[in-house]
Structures are given as C-alpha cells and as structure tokens.
C-alpha cells in the first residue's frame, strides 16, 4: 500500500461491475449552500452530475496555489486523476503525531512529507499537482458521508474535512436545499423517490 486509492480502484476494476435491477437513489442539491471560516469556503450548488472545483494554497513553496476543476466520471477514476496521489503532511505535524503515539504506520513510502519548502520523498512528486489531487480524494470521501452519491457541484477554497462536514450539515438543515431522486439504467433521473423531510425525521 502506497497511501493512495489506486490499489482499491485497481481491485474494483479487476472484479468488474454488475448492473443491479433496483434504481440508485441520489441526493440532489436544489439551491446553493455555503459555509465559511475566515478565507476558507465550501459550497454545494445545483448541477446535473457531480463535479469538484477545488483551490488550495499553502505558505510552503513546495505546494503554493493549486486548483482543479474535475467532472467526476468513470473516466476520471479509470484515468487515476485523483486515485493515484497519496496523503501529505508537514514534517512538524508528523513529529507531533508520532510524539503523541499516532501515525506509527506512516512513512515516506505511503505519504508525502513537506519540510519547509521542499518535498522530502526521494524522487519527489508523482504529479505536478499531486497535493490538490489528493484533496479531491478527501472531498469525494467526505461528500459520500451524505449517505449516497450527490447530484451537485462542490466548490472549495482552502477547505478541509471539518468544513466539508459542516457543509453537509448545512445542506440537510435546509429542507428546501435538497431532495432525493432515482437514477434509471440509462443514467437519467426520475421524480423524487421520497420526501426529504421524512428522511431527515427518521435519521
């Protein structure tokens, strides 16, 4: 394991995909919802599909500013656009984690470590924009905590796990901001499959 999602994607591709008879339920964003914390912003807005627009910026010259606008399709996964990059962190953060008894399985073999303005890993980065690509992977996982795939566009500026959690809370706190729809075999959507108020009440 190299810390990336690529081994999991490869195993899924090797196993294959079986089409099921039951329709797939998706969470559709009906109007924009935004959360802010200083200069960090995260938004979900209506979109016929699922896309991620993400910008990150760090003081380290090894990362700087990176941005990506990605349509989340099967091609995106198969092309390893976001599956290949591994997690990253700063040396002082890693040292603090180890001192606290965490991160014992971490190494330069399964994480990218930045010390000041340089990447410590031998051979450097696998991708020029590896840092923002990994942030996309983080975002995909965070958004799936909604309980199902989203129909909407995510926009994030300097956002992270905690802000993504708050964004989903803000979405579900507003009944008018979302509903559920069923996806048919052709990939199209049908009328809402159930009332979001009933779902929220039973959650």
C-alpha positions as CSV (number, residue, x, y, z in Angstrom):
1,X,0.0,0.0,0.0
2,X,1.4,3.4,-1.0
3,X,-1.2,5.5,0.8
4,X,-3.2,6.3,-2.4
5,X,-6.6,5.0,-3.5
6,X,-5.1,3.4,-6.7
7,X,-4.8,-0.2,-5.3
8,X,-8.5,-0.1,-4.4
9,X,-9.5,1.3,-7.8
10,X,-7.4,-1.4,-9.5
11,X,-9.1,-4.2,-7.4
12,X,-12.6,-2.8,-8.3
13,X,-11.7,-2.7,-12.0
14,X,-10.3,-6.2,-11.8
15,X,-13.5,-7.5,-10.1
16,X,-15.8,-5.8,-12.5
17,X,-19.2,-4.1,-12.1
18,X,-22.5,-5.8,-12.1
19,X,-25.6,-3.8,-13.0
20,X,-28.4,-4.1,-10.5
21,X,-32.2,-4.1,-11.1
22,X,-33.0,-1.6,-8.4
23,X,-32.7,2.1,-9.2
24,X,-30.0,4.0,-7.5
25,X,-31.1,6.8,-5.1
26,X,-29.1,10.1,-5.3
27,X,-29.2,13.3,-3.3
28,X,-29.9,16.2,-5.5
29,X,-28.8,19.7,-4.5
30,X,-31.6,22.2,-5.2
31,X,-30.1,25.5,-4.3
32,X,-26.6,26.7,-3.2
33,X,-25.5,26.2,0.3
34,X,-22.2,27.7,1.6
35,X,-20.2,27.6,4.8
36,X,-17.2,29.9,5.6
37,X,-14.4,30.1,8.1
38,X,-12.1,33.0,7.5
39,X,-10.8,32.7,4.0
40,X,-11.9,29.1,3.8
41,X,-15.1,28.5,1.8
42,X,-17.1,25.4,0.8
43,X,-20.2,25.4,-1.4
44,X,-22.7,22.9,-2.8
45,X,-24.7,24.1,-5.8
46,X,-27.2,22.6,-8.3
47,X,-25.6,20.6,-11.1
48,X,-26.7,17.8,-13.5
49,X,-23.9,15.4,-12.4
50,X,-21.2,15.6,-9.8
51,X,-18.1,17.9,-10.2
52,X,-15.5,19.2,-7.9
53,X,-13.9,22.7,-8.2
54,X,-11.1,23.0,-5.6
55,X,-8.4,25.5,-4.8
56,X,-5.7,25.1,-2.2
57,X,-3.0,27.4,-1.0
58,X,-0.2,26.8,1.5
59,X,2.7,29.0,2.5
60,X,5.2,26.4,1.5
61,X,6.7,26.9,-1.9
62,X,6.6,23.1,-2.4
63,X,2.8,23.4,-2.6
64,X,1.8,27.1,-3.2
65,X,-1.5,27.6,-5.0
66,X,-3.1,24.7,-6.9
67,X,-6.5,24.4,-8.5
68,X,-8.6,21.7,-10.2
69,X,-12.0,21.6,-12.0
70,X,-12.9,17.9,-12.3
71,X,-16.0,16.2,-13.7
72,X,-16.4,13.1,-11.6
73,X,-17.0,10.4,-14.2
74,X,-15.9,6.8,-14.6
75,X,-13.1,8.1,-16.9
76,X,-11.8,10.3,-14.0
77,X,-11.5,7.2,-11.8
78,X,-10.1,4.9,-14.5
79,X,-7.6,7.6,-15.5
80,X,-6.3,7.8,-11.9
81,X,-6.8,11.5,-12.0
82,X,-7.4,11.6,-8.2
83,X,-6.8,8.0,-7.2
84,X,-3.0,8.0,-7.6
85,X,-1.9,10.8,-5.2
86,X,-1.1,9.9,-1.6
87,X,-1.7,11.8,1.6
88,X,0.6,14.6,2.5
89,X,1.6,16.5,5.6
90,X,4.3,18.7,7.1
91,X,7.3,17.4,9.0
92,X,6.4,19.3,12.2
93,X,2.9,17.8,12.1
94,X,4.2,14.3,11.7
95,X,6.7,14.7,14.5
96,X,3.9,15.9,16.8
97,X,1.7,12.9,15.8
98,X,4.5,10.4,16.5
99,X,5.2,12.1,19.8
100,X,1.5,11.7,20.7
101,X,1.6,8.0,19.7
102,X,-0.1,8.3,16.4
103,X,0.9,7.8,12.8
104,X,3.1,4.8,13.6
105,X,2.4,3.1,10.2
106,X,3.3,6.3,8.3
107,X,6.5,6.6,6.3
108,X,7.9,8.2,3.1
109,X,6.6,5.1,1.3
110,X,3.0,5.9,1.9
111,X,2.8,9.7,2.5
112,X,4.3,12.9,1.1
113,X,6.2,14.8,3.7
114,X,6.9,18.5,3.3
115,X,9.7,20.2,5.3
116,X,9.6,23.9,4.8
117,X,9.8,24.5,1.0
118,X,11.0,21.0,0.0
119,X,9.4,17.6,-0.5
120,X,11.4,15.0,1.5
121,X,10.4,12.0,-0.6
122,X,13.1,10.5,-2.8
123,X,12.1,11.1,-6.4
124,X,9.8,14.0,-5.5
125,X,6.1,14.1,-6.5
126,X,4.3,11.7,-8.8
127,X,2.2,14.5,-10.3
128,X,2.9,18.3,-10.5
129,X,-0.5,19.0,-8.9
130,X,-0.4,16.0,-6.5
131,X,-1.5,18.0,-3.5
132,X,-4.8,19.3,-4.9
133,X,-5.4,15.9,-6.4
134,X,-5.3,14.3,-3.0
135,X,-7.6,17.0,-1.7
136,X,-10.1,15.9,-4.4
137,X,-9.9,12.3,-3.0
138,X,-10.5,13.7,0.5
139,X,-13.5,15.6,-0.8
140,X,-15.0,12.6,-2.6
141,X,-14.9,10.6,0.7
142,X,-16.3,13.5,2.7
143,X,-19.2,14.1,0.3
144,X,-20.2,10.4,0.3
145,X,-20.9,10.8,4.0
146,X,-24.1,12.3,2.9
147,X,-25.4,8.8,2.7
148,X,-25.3,8.4,-1.1
149,X,-24.0,10.0,-4.3
150,X,-24.6,13.7,-4.9
151,X,-26.1,15.4,-7.9
152,X,-24.4,18.8,-7.5
153,X,-21.2,20.8,-7.9
154,X,-18.8,21.2,-5.0
155,X,-16.7,24.3,-4.8
156,X,-14.0,24.6,-2.2
157,X,-11.3,27.2,-1.4
158,X,-8.9,26.1,1.3
159,X,-11.5,23.7,2.7
160,X,-10.9,20.5,4.6
161,X,-12.6,17.6,6.4
162,X,-14.2,19.7,9.2
163,X,-15.6,22.3,6.8
164,X,-16.9,19.6,4.5
165,X,-18.8,18.0,7.4
166,X,-20.3,21.4,8.3
167,X,-21.3,21.9,4.7
168,X,-23.3,18.6,4.6
169,X,-24.9,19.6,7.9
170,X,-25.9,23.0,6.4
171,X,-27.3,21.2,3.4
172,X,-29.5,18.8,5.4
173,X,-30.6,21.5,7.8
174,X,-32.4,23.2,4.9
175,X,-35.3,21.1,3.6
176,X,-35.6,23.2,0.5
177,X,-32.0,22.8,-0.4
178,X,-32.1,19.1,-1.3
179,X,-34.2,16.1,-2.3
180,X,-33.7,12.6,-3.4
181,X,-34.1,11.2,-7.0
182,X,-33.8,7.8,-8.5
183,X,-31.3,7.2,-11.3
184,X,-32.5,4.8,-14.0
185,X,-30.3,2.4,-16.0
186,X,-29.7,5.0,-18.7
187,X,-28.2,7.3,-16.1
188,X,-31.1,9.7,-16.2
189,X,-33.1,10.8,-13.1
190,X,-36.7,10.4,-12.3
191,X,-39.0,12.2,-9.9
192,X,-38.1,12.4,-6.3
193,X,-38.3,9.0,-4.7
194,X,-39.2,10.1,-1.3
195,X,-39.8,13.3,0.7
196,X,-36.6,14.7,2.3
197,X,-38.5,15.8,5.4
198,X,-39.5,12.2,6.1
199,X,-35.9,11.1,5.6
200,X,-34.5,13.8,7.9
201,X,-37.1,12.9,10.6
202,X,-36.2,9.3,10.5
203,X,-32.4,9.8,10.5
